[in-house]
Structure formats: structure tokens, C-alpha cells
């Protein structure tokens, strides 16, 4: 199990497979108010979980999961199918009127919870990528057209 925490300006904890680039200061006024926090799904074997936190409060917002390769028996979303490789999925873990998003910036692959009520686990966003390449994932808290970048992480395909 690998879990990465993204805080106000970067990583609190870091897996050796990833590198984190700090984000800028948060926008004011901040439109998300957390009223309830939900436990994220456990991290299946071979997958990485990246936790996002609201910059002004440090409260949990959600999790973006990265799966490099399909691992037999890993089924994060409970659909009975092995989780795909080269894939992102987002979990909104806070009742705060905001969503979480992970986006591979160079190809636009985006896993988001925007427009859904928490707790919500979105669909996998996948497709074959070149093996052993580095991909920059932008981590963002979103609400309508408002976006708050909270960090960036490099993942390996």
C-alpha cells in the first residue's frame, strides 16, 4: 500500500516511486466548507493513493488513485473487474460543496468528482501509455469554474 499526502504547499509523505512539486498559495475567498469527512477506499495492491487537503484548513478533501499496471484481485470501485493500468480515479471524501480532480497534464486524462455529492468514487480514466515514462498529474480542488491547485505529482506508467 502506498499513500501520498498533498498538503498546503506539497507533500507531507512521499513514496519512492513519485516526486511532488509544491503548489502556489491558495485563492481567497475559499468556497469550500467541510461539514463531514468520509473514509477513503483502501489502497489495493500495486496502486498509489494521493490524498488532497483543503489549503486554508488542512482538512481532508479527497483522494486521487493511480494504477500503473493491472494487478489481479485489485478492484477499487467494486465493479468485479480488475482495475485498469495507466489509470486515474478520484474519490470525493468530504461534504464541502467541492470536488477533487487529478489530471495528467500532457494528455488531458482527467479523473474528477465534480458535480457529484460526497462520498463519490468516479470512473477509472485509462488508456495505454508508454512503459516506464514519467507523467505529471496536477491535483486540484474544484467547484464550478473555480479551481484551486493543491500540488503536482509525477507517476510512472
BELHU-V124099 format. One record per residue. N is the residue number from 0. RES is the residue in one small letter. D_LAST is the distance of its C-alpha to the last C-alpha in Angstrom with 1 decimal. Layout:
n=N res=RES d_last=D_LAST
n=N res=RES d_last=D_LAST
//
This chain:
n=0 res=x d_last=17.3
n=1 res=x d_last=15.7
n=2 res=x d_last=17.2
n=3 res=x d_last=17.1
n=4 res=x d_last=20.1
n=5 res=x d_last=20.4
n=6 res=x d_last=24.1
n=7 res=x d_last=26.5
n=8 res=x d_last=25.0
n=9 res=x d_last=21.7
n=10 res=x d_last=20.6
n=11 res=x d_last=23.1
n=12 res=x d_last=20.8
n=13 res=x d_last=17.5
n=14 res=x d_last=15.1
n=15 res=x d_last=14.5
n=16 res=x d_last=10.7
n=17 res=x d_last=11.2
n=18 res=x d_last=13.8
n=19 res=x d_last=16.1
n=20 res=x d_last=18.2
n=21 res=x d_last=21.6
n=22 res=x d_last=22.9
n=23 res=x d_last=26.5
n=24 res=x d_last=29.5
n=25 res=x d_last=29.8
n=26 res=x d_last=32.0
n=27 res=x d_last=35.5
n=28 res=x d_last=36.8
n=29 res=x d_last=34.0
n=30 res=x d_last=34.3
n=31 res=x d_last=32.6
n=32 res=x d_last=34.9
n=33 res=x d_last=33.6
n=34 res=x d_last=36.1
n=35 res=x d_last=34.1
n=36 res=x d_last=30.9
n=37 res=x d_last=29.2
n=38 res=x d_last=27.2
n=39 res=x d_last=23.4
n=40 res=x d_last=22.2
n=41 res=x d_last=21.3
n=42 res=x d_last=17.7
n=43 res=x d_last=16.9
n=44 res=x d_last=15.8
n=45 res=x d_last=12.1
n=46 res=x d_last=11.6
n=47 res=x d_last=12.0
n=48 res=x d_last=15.0
n=49 res=x d_last=15.9
n=50 res=x d_last=19.6
n=51 res=x d_last=21.4
n=52 res=x d_last=25.1
n=53 res=x d_last=27.9
n=54 res=x d_last=28.8
n=55 res=x d_last=32.6
n=56 res=x d_last=32.9
n=57 res=x d_last=29.8
n=58 res=x d_last=29.9
n=59 res=x d_last=26.8
n=60 res=x d_last=25.6
n=61 res=x d_last=22.6
n=62 res=x d_last=19.0
n=63 res=x d_last=15.6
n=64 res=x d_last=13.3
n=65 res=x d_last=9.5
n=66 res=x d_last=8.4
n=67 res=x d_last=5.2
n=68 res=x d_last=7.6
n=69 res=x d_last=11.3
n=70 res=x d_last=13.7
n=71 res=x d_last=17.4
n=72 res=x d_last=19.5
n=73 res=x d_last=17.1
n=74 res=x d_last=18.7
n=75 res=x d_last=18.5
n=76 res=x d_last=20.5
n=77 res=x d_last=23.1
n=78 res=x d_last=23.1
n=79 res=x d_last=23.4
n=80 res=x d_last=20.1
n=81 res=x d_last=17.1
n=82 res=x d_last=14.4
n=83 res=x d_last=11.9
n=84 res=x d_last=8.2
n=85 res=x d_last=5.7
n=86 res=x d_last=9.0
n=87 res=x d_last=11.2
n=88 res=x d_last=14.9
n=89 res=x d_last=17.7
n=90 res=x d_last=20.8
n=91 res=x d_last=24.0
n=92 res=x d_last=25.9
n=93 res=x d_last=29.0
n=94 res=x d_last=32.0
n=95 res=x d_last=32.1
n=96 res=x d_last=32.2
n=97 res=x d_last=28.8
n=98 res=x d_last=25.2
n=99 res=x d_last=21.8
n=100 res=x d_last=18.9
n=101 res=x d_last=15.2
n=102 res=x d_last=14.2
n=103 res=x d_last=11.3
n=104 res=x d_last=14.1
n=105 res=x d_last=13.5
n=106 res=x d_last=13.1
n=107 res=x d_last=15.2
n=108 res=x d_last=13.2
n=109 res=x d_last=15.4
n=110 res=x d_last=16.1
n=111 res=x d_last=19.7
n=112 res=x d_last=22.8
n=113 res=x d_last=25.2
n=114 res=x d_last=28.5
n=115 res=x d_last=28.3
n=116 res=x d_last=30.4
n=117 res=x d_last=29.0
n=118 res=x d_last=27.9
n=119 res=x d_last=25.4
n=120 res=x d_last=22.0
n=121 res=x d_last=20.6
n=122 res=x d_last=18.9
n=123 res=x d_last=15.2
n=124 res=x d_last=13.6
n=125 res=x d_last=11.1
n=126 res=x d_last=10.6
n=127 res=x d_last=8.8
n=128 res=x d_last=6.3
n=129 res=x d_last=6.6
n=130 res=x d_last=5.2
n=131 res=x d_last=5.1
n=132 res=x d_last=5.4
n=133 res=x d_last=6.6
n=134 res=x d_last=7.4
n=135 res=x d_last=10.8
n=136 res=x d_last=11.8
n=137 res=x d_last=15.6
n=138 res=x d_last=17.5
n=139 res=x d_last=20.9
n=140 res=x d_last=24.0
n=141 res=x d_last=25.7
n=142 res=x d_last=29.1
n=143 res=x d_last=30.3
n=144 res=x d_last=29.8
n=145 res=x d_last=29.6
n=146 res=x d_last=26.3
n=147 res=x d_last=25.9
n=148 res=x d_last=22.7
n=149 res=x d_last=22.3
n=150 res=x d_last=19.3
n=151 res=x d_last=15.9
n=152 res=x d_last=12.9
n=153 res=x d_last=9.9
n=154 res=x d_last=6.7
n=155 res=x d_last=3.8
n=156 res=x d_last=0.0
//
